[in-house]
Amino acid sequence: MTDVQQRVDASRHETSRHLTFAQLEAALHALPPAPKDSGRLTCIVRSPVSEVRELLSQARLSPEAGLPGDKWGARASRKLEAQLAVMQHGVAELIANGQSLALFGDNLIADLDLSVANLPIGSRLRVGGAVVEVTPLPHDGCSKFKARFGSDALRFVNTPPMRHLNLRGIHWRVIEAGEVEVGSVVKVLSRPAAA
């Protein structure tokens, strides 16, 4: 079940809200640390077609559909590694600088540390009633990200010294179906053992 709270036109963005690299870097260092083991889901976003975002209050994630109604499920060739795009709440708010978090196009925004050190590939998490796994597919900014948030924001999320923080986010695939809602607990269940 899904409940659309708001529709956002992702082609509409405010260039006056773009921050410089220096502003982004300073603000990142001022952010409080995100939870490492247990956080909260703060946003659920479905993109049924290009440039349209639907903010949902709840949804059912599944291994077959990912987030039902999202354009990922309508693709002829679906990459399981790209089933769900996820971004860290504090970083998303910082980069959006007052714009809707739906502009990113990420399906889930969570108040949780998404860094490589905290969530290495293969980590499993419980999100509400669903279980997900971190995939190896990198999540990089693109030309749409640059248009919405500025060239400095794109450089900021992709700069090599900070790449391990996964500022642009990560990808999850659904392992076990379940209901999620804004406010659901996001809890790390397991991390791969160090080699």
Secondary structure, 3 states (H helix, E strand, C coil): CCCEEEEEECCCCCHHHCCCHHHHHHHHHHCCCCCCCEEEEEEEEECCCCCEEEEECEEEEECCCECCCCHHHHCCCCCHHHCEEEEEHHHHHHHHCCCCHHHHCCCEEEECCCCCCCCCCCCEEEECCEEEEECCCCCCCCHHHHHHHCHHHHHHHHCHHHHHHCCCCEEEEEEECEEEECCCEEEEEECCCCC
